[in-house]
Amino acid sequence: MNPLSLKNVEKLIGESVRLFDQSGQEGEFTIQSVTQLERHGMDDLGRMVEHFVINFQGDGSTHFPDGHYHFKHPKLGEIELFVIHKHDHEYEIMVDSQQV
């Protein structure tokens, strides 16, 4: 099972995740929305491709520039992902993976 599948992440809208970096900086983020992108679905070879964006709202206590960070959530476990800072306290992650 892929914890970062579109269906699994959609169930987490409104829930909080913890984000932290290697230096120990931490922040709490709320999953605001999950948006399916154009390439999501079956590819030409019949393989499932997950392609979507997860939008987060930070609590305002910290700022995280674009980069790789660790996320913790009871249902996702701990996952390292690349975070893009949009503006103010809004962030996003683009998921682009192929099911094996």
C-alpha contacts under 8 A as a table, 3 or more apart, distances in Angstrom:
res1	aa1	res2	aa2	distance
2	N	5	S	5.55
3	P	8	N	6.18
3	P	9	V	7.57
3	P	75	K	7.59
3	P	76	L	5.43
4	L	8	N	6.35
4	L	9	V	6.11
4	L	76	L	7.20
4	L	95	V	7.94
5	S	8	N	5.27
5	S	9	V	6.20
5	S	50	E	6.72
6	L	9	V	5.30
6	L	10	E	6.02
6	L	34	V	7.62
6	L	36	Q	7.62
6	L	50	E	6.87
6	L	52	F	7.03
7	K	10	E	5.27
7	K	11	K	6.68
8	N	11	K	5.50
8	N	12	L	7.16
9	V	12	L	5.23
9	V	13	I	7.15
9	V	34	V	7.30
10	E	13	I	5.68
10	E	33	S	7.55
10	E	34	V	6.05
12	L	15	E	5.34
12	L	31	I	6.77
13	I	30	T	7.63
13	I	31	I	4.98
13	I	32	Q	5.72
13	I	33	S	6.00
13	I	34	V	7.54
14	G	30	T	5.88
14	G	31	I	5.32
14	G	32	Q	5.93
15	E	30	T	5.53
15	E	31	I	5.83
16	S	28	E	6.52
16	S	29	F	5.39
16	S	30	T	4.36
16	S	31	I	6.37
16	S	73	H	7.56
17	V	28	E	5.86
17	V	29	F	5.32
17	V	30	T	6.31
17	V	31	I	7.51
17	V	71	F	6.51
17	V	72	K	5.78
17	V	73	H	5.27
18	R	26	E	6.96
18	R	27	G	5.82
18	R	28	E	4.71
18	R	29	F	6.29
18	R	71	F	5.55
18	R	72	K	5.11
18	R	73	H	6.75
19	L	26	E	5.57
19	L	27	G	5.25
19	L	28	E	6.22
19	L	29	F	7.24
19	L	69	Y	6.51
19	L	70	H	5.60
19	L	71	F	4.61
19	L	72	K	6.54
20	F	24	G	6.20
20	F	25	Q	5.42
20	F	26	E	4.26
20	F	27	G	6.43
20	F	69	Y	5.88
20	F	70	H	5.38
20	F	71	F	6.68
21	D	24	G	5.55
21	D	25	Q	5.60
21	D	26	E	6.85
21	D	68	H	7.73
21	D	69	Y	5.19
21	D	70	H	6.23
22	Q	25	Q	7.47
22	Q	69	Y	7.87
26	E	62	T	7.51
27	G	58	G	7.20
27	G	59	D	7.24
27	G	61	S	6.98
27	G	62	T	6.08
28	E	58	G	6.11
28	E	59	D	5.93
29	F	56	F	5.95
29	F	57	Q	5.43
29	F	58	G	4.40
29	F	59	D	6.09
30	T	56	F	5.44
30	T	57	Q	5.24
30	T	58	G	6.50
30	T	59	D	7.88
31	I	34	V	8.00
31	I	54	I	7.13
31	I	55	N	6.05
31	I	56	F	4.60
31	I	57	Q	6.59
32	Q	54	I	7.69
32	Q	55	N	5.46
32	Q	56	F	5.28
32	Q	57	Q	6.43
33	S	54	I	6.02
33	S	55	N	5.24
33	S	56	F	7.30
34	V	52	F	6.89
34	V	53	V	5.65
34	V	54	I	4.62
34	V	55	N	6.28
35	T	52	F	5.45
35	T	53	V	5.17
35	T	54	I	6.63
36	Q	40	H	6.49
36	Q	51	H	6.36
36	Q	52	F	4.32
36	Q	53	V	6.58
37	L	40	H	5.72
37	L	51	H	5.56
37	L	52	F	4.95
37	L	53	V	7.26
38	E	51	H	7.47
39	R	43	D	7.92
39	R	49	V	7.20
39	R	50	E	7.79
39	R	51	H	5.96
40	H	48	M	7.80
40	H	49	V	5.50
40	H	50	E	5.14
40	H	51	H	4.59
40	H	52	F	6.97
41	G	48	M	5.46
41	G	49	V	5.27
41	G	50	E	6.55
41	G	51	H	7.85
42	M	45	L	7.70
42	M	46	G	5.43
42	M	47	R	5.31
42	M	48	M	4.56
42	M	49	V	5.96
43	D	46	G	5.35
43	D	47	R	5.44
43	D	48	M	6.42
43	D	49	V	6.60
44	D	47	R	7.47
47	R	98	Q	7.08
47	R	99	Q	6.81
47	R	100	V	7.87
48	M	98	Q	5.92
48	M	99	Q	5.51
49	V	96	D	7.16
49	V	97	S	5.75
49	V	98	Q	4.41
49	V	99	Q	6.26
50	E	95	V	6.78
50	E	96	D	5.50
50	E	97	S	5.11
50	E	98	Q	6.05
50	E	99	Q	7.51
51	H	94	M	7.36
51	H	95	V	5.43
51	H	96	D	4.46
51	H	97	S	6.63
52	F	94	M	5.89
52	F	95	V	5.32
52	F	96	D	6.79
53	V	92	E	6.63
53	V	93	I	5.62
53	V	94	M	4.44
53	V	95	V	6.06
54	I	92	E	5.47
54	I	93	I	5.17
54	I	94	M	6.43
54	I	95	V	7.73
55	N	90	E	7.27
55	N	91	Y	5.91
55	N	92	E	4.47
55	N	93	I	6.70
56	F	90	E	5.79
56	F	91	Y	5.09
56	F	92	E	5.87
57	Q	89	H	5.69
57	Q	90	E	4.74
57	Q	91	Y	6.36
58	G	61	S	7.73
58	G	62	T	7.83
58	G	89	H	4.87
58	G	90	E	6.19
58	G	91	Y	7.47
59	D	62	T	7.55
59	D	89	H	7.12
60	G	63	H	7.27
60	G	89	H	5.94
63	H	89	H	7.35
64	F	67	G	7.91
64	F	85	H	6.95
65	P	83	V	7.91
65	P	84	I	7.20
65	P	85	H	5.85
66	D	82	F	7.28
66	D	83	V	5.45
66	D	84	I	4.63
66	D	85	H	5.49
67	G	82	F	5.32
67	G	83	V	5.44
67	G	84	I	6.88
68	H	80	E	6.53
68	H	81	L	5.41
68	H	82	F	4.25
68	H	83	V	6.11
69	Y	80	E	5.45
69	Y	81	L	5.61
69	Y	82	F	6.31
69	Y	83	V	6.89
70	H	78	E	6.50
70	H	79	I	5.52
70	H	80	E	4.28
70	H	81	L	6.36
71	F	77	G	7.83
71	F	78	E	5.37
71	F	79	I	5.23
71	F	80	E	6.18
71	F	81	L	7.34
72	K	76	L	6.91
72	K	77	G	5.57
72	K	78	E	4.49
72	K	79	I	6.72
73	H	76	L	5.15
73	H	77	G	5.31
73	H	78	E	6.68
74	P	77	G	5.55
76	L	79	I	7.37
81	L	93	I	7.32
82	F	93	I	6.35
82	F	94	M	7.93
83	V	91	Y	6.69
83	V	92	E	5.89
83	V	93	I	5.19
84	I	91	Y	5.56
84	I	92	E	5.25
84	I	93	I	6.27
85	H	89	H	7.78
85	H	90	E	6.35
85	H	91	Y	4.52
85	H	92	E	6.63
86	K	89	H	7.75
86	K	90	E	5.42
86	K	91	Y	5.16
86	K	92	E	6.94
87	H	90	E	5.45
87	H	91	Y	7.27
